């Protein structure tokens, strides 16, 4: 109402025609509000003057959501194949290194836990579906988050892939003879 009074004050110099238009606009506004309030009360919904746009938006949302679901399925598949491949390779590493004391590899529900025993520590590699990432917790380099670029998992802060980091850490720090490029989605292996 204050904006209406301000508008009236601004256009008072334009004569009675402007006042008539303002009154009509004001009454139309009041009638529309009453109609909307009545409609809303009867139907227990909030009236949205952009309903036609929302119908269009909702169909666009469904299309986007379908493609989003496909992307999520692709992510899940790439992630699961990566984790399974890493699990198999870590099992091979454990077999090839009998000097490891009480090693344990557990892969369950998108979480791969590799306990190499003392002094090596524990690696945890897990799927993060909401972020579409694989997270790594390393006893050497700490936590990192990897994004999938279609061929490999990359840590965006340094550009190093998950497989490159694991190869580097396990071969340099622990002197294991490893090459994670043989695993799926390492970026060099034919997937």
ABEGO torsion letter per residue (X at the ends): XAAAAAAAAAAAAAEAAAAAAAAAAAAAAAAAAAAAAAAAAAAGBBBBAAAAAAAAAAAAAAAAAAAAAAAAAAAAAAAAAAAAAAAAAAAAAAAABAABBGBBBBBBGGBBBBBAEOAAEBBBBBBBAAAGBBBBBBAAAEBBBBBBAGABBBBAAAGBBAAAAAAAAAAAAAGBBBBAAABBGAGABBX
